[in-house]
């Protein structure tokens, strides 16, 4: 069964590559790949950084960095998942191969969980008391004013603690919300080359050969 599947995979890739070997623009690659489904053969990190693949190197993937991304962001696309190719983008020296949304962290995605908590400011009564205490010569009145000032300061400090606790809770909810969105936003491969891409490089065959070890294209012909 495994032999048959491998044979079908190779046959499909060959047929697909031959059919579109003449594609030489980003638009051609988009038309060929986008909207089709593939099966990934490697866990992919839940971030727009995705996995960098250097097909011209002996070791195409830096597995140290790859592992770090998985540990930091979690898995956006799991090994064995069938997922849609949602975007192909060509740049000077690399091709973005985006799956299931391309990964979290693109423009418009919520990325910060920080909640700003300004410190409460002194009331006018506090300011007045501080000034009056300096000028007051009667020790009894000075003591009463100090007691009132301490009470006002304590109230302000309690308010600050309440605000910080509410902010911490809000930050935790934001972190959970962001992580849930991350795990639903797919991932991507960045196929990186040593030199600037030419029209002759922009073929489905180039993409398929670069990702063959990590992506099953056997169903790429089916939408």
LOLO-87158 format. One line per field, with one value per atom (N, C-alpha, C): residue number from 1; residue in one letter; atom name; z, x, y. Coordinates in Angstrom, 1 decimal. Example, Ala and Ser with C-alpha at 12.3 -4.5 7.8 and 13.67 -1.06 7.14 Angstrom:
% LOLO-87158
k: (1,1,1,2,2,2) .
r: (A,A,A,S,S,S) .
a: (N,CA,C,N,CA,C) .
c3: (7.8,7.8,7.8,7.1,7.1,7.9) .
c1: (13.2,12.3,13.2,12.8,13.7,12.9) .
c2: (-5.7,-4.5,-3.3,-2.2,-1.1,0.0) .
This chain:
% LOLO-87158
k: (1,1,1,2,2,2,3,3,3,4,4,4,5,5,5,6,6,6,7,7,7,8,8,8,9,9,9,10,10,10,11,11,11,12,12,12,13,13,13,14,14,14,15,15,15,16,16,16,17,17,17,18,18,18,19,19,19,20,20,20,21,21,21,22,22,22,23,23,23,24,24,24,25,25,25,26,26,26,27,27,27,28,28,28,29,29,29,30,30,30,31,31,31,32,32,32,33,33,33,34,34,34,35,35,35,36,36,36,37,37,37,38,38,38,39,39,39,40,40,40,41,41,41,42,42,42,43,43,43,44,44,44,45,45,45,46,46,46,47,47,47,48,48,48,49,49,49,50,50,50,51,51,51,52,52,52,53,53,53,54,54,54,55,55,55,56,56,56,57,57,57,58,58,58,59,59,59,60,60,60,61,61,61,62,62,62,63,63,63,64,64,64,65,65,65,66,66,66,67,67,67,68,68,68,69,69,69,70,70,70,71,71,71,72,72,72,73,73,73,74,74,74,75,75,75,76,76,76,77,77,77,78,78,78,79,79,79,80,80,80,81,81,81,82,82,82,83,83,83,84,84,84,85,85,85,86,86,86,87,87,87,88,88,88,89,89,89,90,90,90,91,91,91,92,92,92,93,93,93,94,94,94,95,95,95,96,96,96,97,97,97,98,98,98,99,99,99,100,100,100,101,101,101,102,102,102,103,103,103,104,104,104,105,105,105,106,106,106,107,107,107,108,108,108,109,109,109,110,110,110,111,111,111,112,112,112,113,113,113,114,114,114,115,115,115,116,116,116,117,117,117,118,118,118,119,119,119,120,120,120,121,121,121,122,122,122,123,123,123,124,124,124,125,125,125,126,126,126,127,127,127,128,128,128,129,129,129,130,130,130,131,131,131,132,132,132,133,133,133,134,134,134,135,135,135,136,136,136,137,137,137,138,138,138,139,139,139,140,140,140,141,141,141,142,142,142,143,143,143,144,144,144,145,145,145,146,146,146,147,147,147,148,148,148,149,149,149,150,150,150,151,151,151,152,152,152,153,153,153,154,154,154,155,155,155,156,156,156,157,157,157,158,158,158,159,159,159,160,160,160,161,161,161,162,162,162,163,163,163,164,164,164,165,165,165,166,166,166,167,167,167,168,168,168,169,169,169,170,170,170,171,171,171,172,172,172,173,173,173,174,174,174,175,175,175,176,176,176,177,177,177,178,178,178,179,179,179,180,180,180,181,181,181,182,182,182,183,183,183,184,184,184,185,185,185,186,186,186,187,187,187,188,188,188,189,189,189,190,190,190,191,191,191,192,192,192,193,193,193,194,194,194,195,195,195,196,196,196,197,197,197,198,198,198,199,199,199,200,200,200,201,201,201,202,202,202,203,203,203,204,204,204,205,205,205,206,206,206,207,207,207,208,208,208,209,209,209,210,210,210,211,211,211,212,212,212,213,213,213,214,214,214,215,215,215,216,216,216,217,217,217,218,218,218,219,219,219,220,220,220,221,221,221,222,222,222,223,223,223) .
r: (X,X,X,X,X,X,X,X,X,X,X,X,X,X,X,X,X,X,X,X,X,X,X,X,X,X,X,X,X,X,X,X,X,X,X,X,X,X,X,X,X,X,X,X,X,X,X,X,X,X,X,X,X,X,X,X,X,X,X,X,X,X,X,X,X,X,X,X,X,X,X,X,X,X,X,X,X,X,X,X,X,X,X,X,X,X,X,X,X,X,X,X,X,X,X,X,X,X,X,X,X,X,X,X,X,X,X,X,X,X,X,X,X,X,X,X,X,X,X,X,X,X,X,X,X,X,X,X,X,X,X,X,X,X,X,X,X,X,X,X,X,X,X,X,X,X,X,X,X,X,X,X,X,X,X,X,X,X,X,X,X,X,X,X,X,X,X,X,X,X,X,X,X,X,X,X,X,X,X,X,X,X,X,X,X,X,X,X,X,X,X,X,X,X,X,X,X,X,X,X,X,X,X,X,X,X,X,X,X,X,X,X,X,X,X,X,X,X,X,X,X,X,X,X,X,X,X,X,X,X,X,X,X,X,X,X,X,X,X,X,X,X,X,X,X,X,X,X,X,X,X,X,X,X,X,X,X,X,X,X,X,X,X,X,X,X,X,X,X,X,X,X,X,X,X,X,X,X,X,X,X,X,X,X,X,X,X,X,X,X,X,X,X,X,X,X,X,X,X,X,X,X,X,X,X,X,X,X,X,X,X,X,X,X,X,X,X,X,X,X,X,X,X,X,X,X,X,X,X,X,X,X,X,X,X,X,X,X,X,X,X,X,X,X,X,X,X,X,X,X,X,X,X,X,X,X,X,X,X,X,X,X,X,X,X,X,X,X,X,X,X,X,X,X,X,X,X,X,X,X,X,X,X,X,X,X,X,X,X,X,X,X,X,X,X,X,X,X,X,X,X,X,X,X,X,X,X,X,X,X,X,X,X,X,X,X,X,X,X,X,X,X,X,X,X,X,X,X,X,X,X,X,X,X,X,X,X,X,X,X,X,X,X,X,X,X,X,X,X,X,X,X,X,X,X,X,X,X,X,X,X,X,X,X,X,X,X,X,X,X,X,X,X,X,X,X,X,X,X,X,X,X,X,X,X,X,X,X,X,X,X,X,X,X,X,X,X,X,X,X,X,X,X,X,X,X,X,X,X,X,X,X,X,X,X,X,X,X,X,X,X,X,X,X,X,X,X,X,X,X,X,X,X,X,X,X,X,X,X,X,X,X,X,X,X,X,X,X,X,X,X,X,X,X,X,X,X,X,X,X,X,X,X,X,X,X,X,X,X,X,X,X,X,X,X,X,X,X,X,X,X,X,X,X,X,X,X,X,X,X,X,X,X,X,X,X,X,X,X,X,X,X,X,X,X,X,X,X,X,X,X,X,X,X,X,X,X,X,X,X,X,X,X,X,X,X,X,X,X,X,X,X,X,X,X,X,X,X,X,X,X,X,X,X,X,X,X,X,X,X,X,X,X,X,X,X,X,X,X,X,X,X,X,X,X,X,X,X,X) .
a: (N,CA,C,N,CA,C,N,CA,C,N,CA,C,N,CA,C,N,CA,C,N,CA,C,N,CA,C,N,CA,C,N,CA,C,N,CA,C,N,CA,C,N,CA,C,N,CA,C,N,CA,C,N,CA,C,N,CA,C,N,CA,C,N,CA,C,N,CA,C,N,CA,C,N,CA,C,N,CA,C,N,CA,C,N,CA,C,N,CA,C,N,CA,C,N,CA,C,N,CA,C,N,CA,C,N,CA,C,N,CA,C,N,CA,C,N,CA,C,N,CA,C,N,CA,C,N,CA,C,N,CA,C,N,CA,C,N,CA,C,N,CA,C,N,CA,C,N,CA,C,N,CA,C,N,CA,C,N,CA,C,N,CA,C,N,CA,C,N,CA,C,N,CA,C,N,CA,C,N,CA,C,N,CA,C,N,CA,C,N,CA,C,N,CA,C,N,CA,C,N,CA,C,N,CA,C,N,CA,C,N,CA,C,N,CA,C,N,CA,C,N,CA,C,N,CA,C,N,CA,C,N,CA,C,N,CA,C,N,CA,C,N,CA,C,N,CA,C,N,CA,C,N,CA,C,N,CA,C,N,CA,C,N,CA,C,N,CA,C,N,CA,C,N,CA,C,N,CA,C,N,CA,C,N,CA,C,N,CA,C,N,CA,C,N,CA,C,N,CA,C,N,CA,C,N,CA,C,N,CA,C,N,CA,C,N,CA,C,N,CA,C,N,CA,C,N,CA,C,N,CA,C,N,CA,C,N,CA,C,N,CA,C,N,CA,C,N,CA,C,N,CA,C,N,CA,C,N,CA,C,N,CA,C,N,CA,C,N,CA,C,N,CA,C,N,CA,C,N,CA,C,N,CA,C,N,CA,C,N,CA,C,N,CA,C,N,CA,C,N,CA,C,N,CA,C,N,CA,C,N,CA,C,N,CA,C,N,CA,C,N,CA,C,N,CA,C,N,CA,C,N,CA,C,N,CA,C,N,CA,C,N,CA,C,N,CA,C,N,CA,C,N,CA,C,N,CA,C,N,CA,C,N,CA,C,N,CA,C,N,CA,C,N,CA,C,N,CA,C,N,CA,C,N,CA,C,N,CA,C,N,CA,C,N,CA,C,N,CA,C,N,CA,C,N,CA,C,N,CA,C,N,CA,C,N,CA,C,N,CA,C,N,CA,C,N,CA,C,N,CA,C,N,CA,C,N,CA,C,N,CA,C,N,CA,C,N,CA,C,N,CA,C,N,CA,C,N,CA,C,N,CA,C,N,CA,C,N,CA,C,N,CA,C,N,CA,C,N,CA,C,N,CA,C,N,CA,C,N,CA,C,N,CA,C,N,CA,C,N,CA,C,N,CA,C,N,CA,C,N,CA,C,N,CA,C,N,CA,C,N,CA,C,N,CA,C,N,CA,C,N,CA,C,N,CA,C,N,CA,C,N,CA,C,N,CA,C,N,CA,C,N,CA,C,N,CA,C,N,CA,C,N,CA,C,N,CA,C,N,CA,C,N,CA,C,N,CA,C,N,CA,C,N,CA,C,N,CA,C,N,CA,C,N,CA,C,N,CA,C,N,CA,C,N,CA,C,N,CA,C,N,CA,C,N,CA,C,N,CA,C,N,CA,C,N,CA,C,N,CA,C,N,CA,C,N,CA,C,N,CA,C,N,CA,C,N,CA,C,N,CA,C,N,CA,C,N,CA,C,N,CA,C,N,CA,C,N,CA,C,N,CA,C,N,CA,C,N,CA,C) .
c3: (0.0,0.0,0.0,0.8,0.9,-0.4,-1.1,-2.4,-3.4,-3.4,-4.3,-4.1,-2.8,-2.5,-3.0,-2.7,-3.2,-4.7,-5.3,-6.8,-7.3,-6.7,-7.1,-6.8,-5.7,-5.4,-6.4,-6.8,-7.8,-9.1,-9.5,-10.8,-10.8,-9.7,-9.7,-9.8,-9.1,-9.1,-10.5,-11.2,-12.5,-13.5,-13.4,-14.3,-14.1,-12.8,-12.5,-12.9,-12.7,-13.1,-14.6,-15.3,-16.8,-17.3,-16.7,-17.2,-17.0,-16.0,-15.8,-15.7,-16.4,-16.4,-17.0,-17.8,-18.5,-17.7,-16.5,-15.6,-15.3,-15.5,-15.2,-14.5,-13.9,-13.1,-11.8,-10.9,-9.6,-9.9,-10.9,-11.2,-11.6,-12.4,-12.9,-11.7,-10.8,-9.6,-8.7,-8.6,-7.7,-8.4,-9.7,-10.3,-10.2,-10.2,-10.2,-8.7,-7.7,-6.4,-5.5,-5.5,-4.5,-4.6,-3.5,-3.4,-3.5,-3.8,-3.8,-2.4,-2.2,-0.9,-1.0,0.1,0.2,1.6,1.8,3.1,3.6,4.8,5.3,6.0,5.9,6.5,7.7,8.2,9.3,10.1,11.4,12.2,11.8,11.8,11.3,12.4,12.7,13.8,13.6,14.6,14.5,14.5,13.5,13.3,11.8,11.5,10.1,9.7,10.7,10.4,9.7,10.0,9.3,9.3,8.3,8.2,7.0,7.2,6.1,5.5,4.2,3.5,2.5,2.6,1.6,0.7,-0.4,-1.2,-1.8,-1.8,-2.4,-1.4,-0.1,0.9,1.2,1.8,2.2,3.3,4.2,5.2,5.0,4.3,3.9,5.0,6.2,7.3,8.5,9.2,10.4,11.5,11.9,12.9,14.3,14.6,15.9,16.0,14.9,14.9,14.8,14.0,13.8,15.1,15.9,17.2,18.1,18.1,18.9,18.6,17.3,16.9,17.4,17.3,17.8,19.3,20.0,21.4,21.8,21.1,21.4,21.0,19.8,19.3,19.2,19.4,19.3,17.8,17.6,16.2,15.6,14.4,13.6,12.6,12.1,11.1,11.6,11.8,12.3,11.2,11.5,10.5,10.2,8.9,8.4,8.1,8.5,8.1,6.6,6.1,4.8,4.9,4.2,4.4,3.0,2.9,1.7,1.5,0.3,0.0,-0.2,0.7,0.7,0.0,-0.2,-0.8,-1.3,-2.5,-3.0,-3.2,-2.7,-2.9,-3.3,-4.4,-4.8,-4.5,-3.9,-3.5,-4.3,-4.0,-4.8,-4.7,-3.5,-3.4,-2.7,-2.5,-1.9,-2.3,-2.1,-2.4,-1.2,-0.8,0.3,-0.1,0.6,0.3,1.6,1.6,2.8,2.8,4.0,4.2,5.3,5.0,6.0,6.6,5.8,6.3,6.4,6.4,6.4,7.7,8.8,10.1,10.8,12.1,12.9,13.0,13.0,13.2,12.0,11.1,9.9,10.3,9.4,9.6,10.0,11.2,11.7,12.8,12.9,14.0,15.3,16.4,17.7,18.2,18.5,18.9,20.3,20.9,22.2,23.2,24.3,25.4,26.5,26.4,27.4,27.7,28.9,29.3,30.1,29.6,30.3,31.5,32.6,33.8,34.4,34.2,34.7,36.2,36.9,38.4,38.7,39.7,40.1,40.6,40.3,40.6,42.0,42.6,43.8,43.7,44.7,44.7,45.1,44.8,45.2,46.7,47.4,48.8,49.4,48.8,49.2,49.0,47.9,47.6,48.6,48.9,49.9,51.3,51.7,53.0,53.1,52.1,52.1,52.3,51.7,51.8,53.2,53.7,55.0,56.1,56.0,57.1,57.3,56.2,56.3,57.0,56.8,57.4,58.8,59.1,60.4,61.6,62.6,63.8,65.0,64.9,66.0,65.8,66.8,66.7,66.6,67.3,67.3,65.9,65.3,64.0,62.9,63.1,62.2,62.2,63.4,63.5,62.8,63.0,62.3,60.8,60.4,58.9,58.4,59.1,58.7,58.6,59.6,59.6,58.4,58.1,56.9,55.6,55.5,54.4,54.2,55.3,55.2,54.7,55.1,54.7,53.2,52.7,51.3,50.5,51.0,50.2,50.2,51.3,51.4,50.4,50.3,49.4,48.0,47.7,46.3,46.0,47.0,46.8,46.6,47.4,47.2,45.8,45.3,44.0,42.9,43.1,42.2,42.2,43.4,43.5,42.8,42.9,42.3,40.8,40.3,38.9,38.3,39.0,38.6,38.5,39.5,39.5,38.3,38.0,36.9,35.5,35.5,34.3,34.0,35.1,35.0,34.5,35.0,34.5,33.1,32.7,31.3,30.4,30.8,30.0,29.8,30.9,30.8,29.8,29.8,28.8,27.4,27.3,26.0,25.4,26.3,25.9,25.4,26.1,25.8,24.4,24.3,23.0,21.8,22.0,20.9,20.6,21.6,21.3,20.6,21.0,20.3,18.8,18.6,17.2,16.4,17.1,16.5,15.9,16.8,16.4,15.3,14.9,13.9,12.6,12.6,11.5,10.5,10.6,9.6,9.9,8.8,8.8,7.4,7.2,5.8,5.7,4.5,4.1,3.4,3.7,2.9,2.2,0.9,0.1,-0.3,0.2,0.1,-0.8,-1.7,-2.7,-2.5,-3.0,-2.8,-3.7,-4.8,-5.8,-6.1,-6.8,-7.1,-8.1,-7.9,-8.7,-10.1,-11.1,-12.5,-13.0,-14.1,-14.7,-14.8,-15.1,-15.3,-14.0,-12.9,-11.6,-11.1,-11.7,-11.2,-11.9,-11.5,-12.1,-10.9,-11.0,-10.0,-9.6,-10.6,-10.4,-9.4,-9.4,-8.5,-7.1,-6.9,-5.6,-5.1,-6.0,-5.6,-5.2,-6.0,-5.7,-4.3,-4.1,-2.8,-1.6,-1.7,-0.6,-0.6,-1.5,-1.6,-0.3,0.4,1.7,2.8,2.7,3.7,3.4,2.1,1.7,0.7,0.9,-0.1,-1.1,-2.4,-3.4,-4.2,-3.6,-4.4,-4.7,-3.9,-4.1,-4.7,-5.0,-5.4,-6.7,-7.4,-8.6,-8.3,-7.0,-6.7,-5.8,-6.1,-5.3,-4.3) .
c1: (0.8,0.0,0.9,1.9,2.8,3.5,3.9,4.6,3.6,2.4,1.4,1.2,1.1,0.9,2.1,3.3,4.5,4.6,4.2,4.2,3.2,2.0,1.0,1.5,2.2,2.7,3.7,4.6,5.6,5.0,4.0,3.3,2.6,1.9,1.1,2.0,3.1,4.1,4.6,5.0,5.5,4.5,3.2,2.2,1.9,1.8,1.6,2.7,3.9,5.1,5.1,4.9,4.9,3.8,2.7,1.5,1.8,2.5,2.7,4.2,5.0,6.4,6.7,5.8,6.0,5.7,5.1,4.8,6.0,6.0,7.2,6.9,5.8,5.5,4.8,4.8,4.1,2.6,2.0,0.6,0.3,1.3,1.1,1.2,2.2,2.3,1.1,0.5,-0.7,-1.8,-2.0,-3.1,-2.9,-1.7,-1.5,-1.7,-1.2,-1.2,-2.3,-2.7,-3.6,-5.0,-5.5,-6.8,-6.7,-5.6,-5.4,-5.0,-5.1,-4.8,-3.6,-2.8,-1.6,-1.6,-0.8,-0.6,0.8,0.9,2.2,2.8,4.1,4.8,5.7,5.5,6.3,5.4,5.5,4.8,5.3,4.4,4.8,4.4,5.3,5.1,4.0,3.3,2.1,2.5,3.2,3.7,4.0,3.9,4.1,5.6,6.5,7.9,8.0,7.1,7.1,8.5,8.7,9.9,10.7,12.0,12.9,13.5,13.3,13.9,14.9,16.1,17.2,17.5,16.8,17.0,18.4,19.2,20.5,21.6,21.2,22.1,22.0,23.1,23.1,22.1,21.9,20.9,19.9,18.8,17.9,17.2,17.0,16.3,17.3,17.3,18.0,17.1,17.3,16.4,16.5,17.6,17.7,16.7,16.6,15.7,14.3,14.1,12.8,12.2,13.0,12.6,12.2,13.0,12.8,11.4,11.1,9.8,8.7,8.8,7.7,7.5,8.6,8.6,7.9,8.3,7.8,6.3,5.9,4.6,3.6,4.1,3.2,3.1,2.2,2.1,0.8,1.0,-0.1,-0.7,0.2,-0.2,0.5,-0.3,0.3,0.7,1.7,2.1,0.9,0.7,-0.5,-1.7,-1.7,-2.9,-3.0,-4.2,-4.5,-4.9,-4.2,-4.5,-4.4,-5.1,-5.2,-4.0,-3.5,-2.5,-3.3,-3.0,-3.8,-3.1,-1.8,-1.2,0.2,0.6,2.0,2.5,3.6,4.2,5.6,6.0,7.4,8.1,9.3,10.1,11.5,12.4,13.7,14.4,14.5,15.3,14.5,13.2,12.5,11.0,10.4,9.0,8.3,7.2,6.4,5.3,5.2,4.3,3.4,2.3,1.5,0.3,0.2,-0.8,-1.8,-3.1,-4.1,-4.2,-3.7,-3.7,-2.3,-1.3,0.1,0.7,0.0,0.6,0.2,0.3,-0.2,0.9,0.5,1.4,1.5,0.6,0.6,-0.1,-0.1,-0.8,-2.2,-2.6,-4.0,-4.1,-3.2,-3.3,-2.9,-3.6,-3.2,-2.0,-0.9,0.3,0.8,0.3,0.7,-0.4,0.0,-1.0,-0.8,0.1,0.3,-0.9,-1.1,-2.2,-1.6,-1.7,-1.0,-1.9,-1.2,-1.9,-1.2,-1.8,-1.2,-1.4,-0.4,-0.5,-1.5,-2.2,-3.2,-2.4,-3.0,-2.4,-2.9,-2.1,-2.4,-3.7,-4.6,-5.7,-5.3,-6.2,-5.9,-5.8,-6.6,-6.6,-5.3,-4.7,-3.3,-2.3,-2.4,-1.4,-1.6,-2.8,-3.1,-2.5,-2.8,-2.4,-0.9,-0.2,1.3,1.8,1.2,1.6,1.3,0.1,-0.4,0.4,0.8,1.6,2.9,3.5,4.8,4.6,3.4,3.2,2.6,2.0,1.3,2.3,2.0,2.9,2.3,1.0,0.3,0.4,1.1,1.4,0.2,-0.9,-2.1,-2.7,-2.8,-3.4,-2.5,-1.2,-0.3,-0.5,-0.7,-0.9,-2.2,-3.3,-4.5,-4.4,-3.7,-3.5,-2.6,-1.6,-0.8,-1.6,-2.5,-3.4,-4.3,-4.8,-5.7,-4.9,-3.7,-2.9,-2.5,-2.1,-1.8,-3.0,-4.2,-5.4,-5.6,-5.4,-5.6,-4.6,-3.3,-2.3,-2.5,-3.0,-3.3,-4.4,-5.4,-6.5,-6.0,-5.1,-4.6,-3.8,-3.0,-2.1,-3.0,-4.1,-5.0,-5.7,-6.0,-6.5,-5.5,-4.3,-3.2,-3.1,-3.1,-3.0,-4.2,-5.4,-6.6,-6.4,-5.9,-5.8,-4.7,-3.6,-2.6,-3.1,-3.9,-4.5,-5.4,-6.3,-7.2,-6.4,-5.3,-4.5,-3.8,-3.4,-2.7,-3.7,-4.9,-6.0,-6.3,-6.4,-6.7,-5.5,-4.3,-3.2,-3.2,-3.6,-3.6,-4.7,-5.8,-6.9,-6.4,-5.7,-5.2,-4.2,-3.3,-2.4,-3.1,-4.1,-4.9,-5.6,-6.2,-6.9,-5.9,-4.8,-3.8,-3.3,-3.1,-2.6,-3.6,-4.9,-6.0,-6.0,-5.9,-5.9,-4.6,-3.5,-2.3,-2.5,-3.1,-3.3,-4.3,-5.0,-6.0,-5.6,-4.3,-3.9,-2.9,-2.7,-1.8,-0.4,0.4,1.9,2.3,3.6,4.2,5.6,6.0,7.3,7.9,9.1,9.8,11.0,10.8,11.8,12.8,14.0,15.0,16.2,16.6,17.6,18.8,20.0,21.2,21.3,20.6,20.7,19.3,19.2,17.9,17.2,15.9,15.1,14.9,14.9,14.7,13.4,12.9,11.7,11.7,12.9,13.0,12.9,13.1,12.9,11.5,10.6,9.2,8.3,8.6,7.7,7.3,6.1,5.7,6.7,7.5,8.5,9.5,9.9,10.8,10.3,9.0,8.4,8.3,7.8,7.5,8.8,9.9,11.2,11.7,11.6,12.1,11.4,10.1,9.3,8.9,9.4,9.0,9.2,10.2,10.5,9.5,8.9,8.0,6.6,6.2,4.9,4.5,3.3,2.8,1.9,2.3,1.6,0.7,0.5,-0.3,-1.7,-2.3,-3.6,-3.7,-2.5,-2.5,-3.3,-3.6,-4.4,-5.9,-6.3,-7.7,-8.0,-9.0,-9.4,-10.4) .
c2: (-1.2,0.0,1.3,1.2,2.4,2.6,1.5,1.6,2.2,1.8,2.3,3.8,4.2,5.6,6.4,5.9,6.7,6.8,5.7,5.7,6.8,6.8,7.8,9.2,9.4,10.7,11.2,10.3,10.6,10.9,10.0,10.2,11.5,11.8,13.1,14.3,14.3,15.4,15.6,14.5,14.5,15.1,14.6,15.1,16.6,17.0,18.4,19.3,18.8,19.6,19.8,18.7,18.8,19.7,19.6,20.4,21.9,22.3,23.7,24.1,23.4,23.7,25.0,25.5,26.8,28.0,27.7,28.9,29.7,31.0,31.8,33.1,33.2,34.4,34.0,35.0,34.7,34.4,35.1,34.9,33.4,32.9,31.5,30.5,30.8,29.9,30.0,31.2,31.4,30.6,30.7,30.0,28.5,28.0,26.6,26.0,26.8,26.2,26.6,27.9,28.4,27.8,27.4,26.7,25.2,24.7,23.2,22.7,21.5,20.9,20.0,20.0,19.1,18.5,17.5,16.9,17.1,17.7,18.0,16.8,16.7,15.6,16.0,17.2,17.7,18.7,18.7,19.7,21.1,22.0,23.4,24.4,25.3,26.3,27.2,27.6,28.5,30.0,30.3,31.7,32.0,33.3,33.7,33.5,33.3,33.0,31.7,30.7,29.5,28.7,27.9,27.1,27.6,28.0,28.3,27.1,27.0,25.8,26.3,25.8,26.2,25.0,24.9,23.6,23.4,24.5,24.4,24.0,23.8,23.4,22.0,21.4,20.0,19.8,20.7,20.7,21.8,21.5,22.5,23.2,22.6,23.2,23.3,24.4,24.6,24.0,22.8,22.2,22.7,23.4,24.1,25.2,26.0,27.2,26.6,25.6,25.0,24.5,23.8,23.4,24.5,25.6,26.7,27.4,27.5,28.0,27.2,25.9,25.0,25.2,25.3,25.4,26.8,27.8,29.1,29.4,28.9,29.2,28.1,26.8,25.7,25.3,24.3,23.7,24.3,24.9,25.5,24.5,23.7,22.6,21.3,20.3,19.1,18.1,17.3,16.3,15.4,15.2,14.4,15.2,16.5,17.4,17.6,17.5,18.0,19.4,20.3,21.7,22.5,23.5,24.3,25.2,25.3,26.3,27.7,28.6,29.8,31.0,30.9,32.0,31.6,32.1,32.0,33.4,33.7,35.0,34.9,35.6,35.5,36.8,36.7,37.8,37.7,38.5,38.5,37.2,36.6,35.4,34.3,34.4,33.3,33.3,32.2,32.0,31.6,32.3,32.0,31.0,29.9,28.9,28.8,29.5,29.7,28.6,28.1,27.0,27.4,27.2,27.4,28.8,29.8,31.2,31.8,31.0,31.5,31.7,31.5,31.7,33.0,33.0,34.1,35.2,36.4,37.5,38.5,38.3,39.2,40.5,41.4,42.7,42.5,43.1,43.1,42.0,41.1,40.1,40.7,40.4,40.8,40.1,40.8,40.2,40.6,41.6,42.0,41.8,41.2,40.9,41.9,42.9,43.8,44.8,45.1,46.0,47.1,48.3,49.5,49.9,50.0,50.4,51.7,52.8,54.1,54.1,54.6,54.8,55.9,55.7,56.7,58.0,59.1,60.4,60.9,61.8,62.3,63.2,63.1,64.0,65.4,66.3,67.7,67.8,67.0,67.0,66.6,65.5,65.1,66.2,66.9,67.9,69.1,69.4,70.5,70.1,68.8,68.4,68.4,68.0,68.0,69.4,70.3,71.7,72.3,72.0,72.5,71.9,70.6,70.0,70.8,71.2,71.9,73.2,73.8,75.2,75.2,74.0,73.9,73.8,74.7,74.7,73.9,73.7,73.0,71.5,70.9,69.5,68.6,68.9,68.1,68.2,69.4,69.5,68.8,69.0,68.3,66.8,66.2,64.8,64.3,65.1,64.8,64.8,65.9,66.0,64.8,64.4,63.3,62.0,61.8,60.6,60.6,61.8,61.9,61.7,62.2,62.0,60.6,59.9,58.5,57.7,58.0,57.3,57.5,58.7,59.0,58.3,58.2,57.5,56.0,55.5,54.1,53.7,54.6,54.3,54.3,55.2,55.3,54.1,53.6,52.4,51.1,51.1,49.9,49.9,51.1,51.2,50.8,51.1,50.7,49.2,48.6,47.1,46.4,47.0,46.4,46.5,47.7,47.9,46.9,46.7,45.8,44.4,44.0,42.6,42.4,43.5,43.4,43.4,44.1,44.1,42.8,42.1,40.8,39.8,39.9,38.9,39.2,40.4,40.8,40.3,40.4,40.0,38.5,37.7,36.3,35.9,36.5,36.2,36.6,37.7,38.0,37.0,36.5,35.5,34.2,33.8,32.6,32.9,34.1,34.4,34.4,35.0,35.0,33.6,32.8,31.4,30.6,30.8,30.0,30.5,31.7,32.2,31.7,31.6,31.1,29.7,28.9,27.5,27.3,28.3,28.3,29.0,29.5,30.4,29.8,28.5,27.8,28.2,28.0,28.2,28.4,28.4,28.6,28.0,27.7,27.4,28.6,29.0,30.1,29.4,29.2,28.5,29.6,29.5,30.5,30.0,30.9,30.6,31.5,31.1,31.8,33.1,33.0,34.1,34.6,35.7,36.3,35.4,35.2,34.3,34.9,34.0,34.4,33.8,34.2,33.7,32.2,31.6,30.2,29.4,30.1,29.5,29.4,30.2,30.3,29.3,28.0,26.9,26.1,25.4,24.5,23.5,23.0,22.0,22.5,23.7,24.3,24.2,24.6,24.5,23.1,22.2,20.8,20.1,20.3,19.7,20.2,21.5,22.1,21.5,21.2,20.9,19.4,18.6,17.2,16.4,16.7,16.0,16.3,17.5,18.0,18.1,18.0,18.1,17.0,16.4,15.4,16.2,16.2,16.9,15.9,14.7,13.7,14.1,15.0,15.5,16.9,17.4,18.8,19.1,18.1,18.3,18.4,18.1,18.1,19.3,20.0,21.2,20.8) .
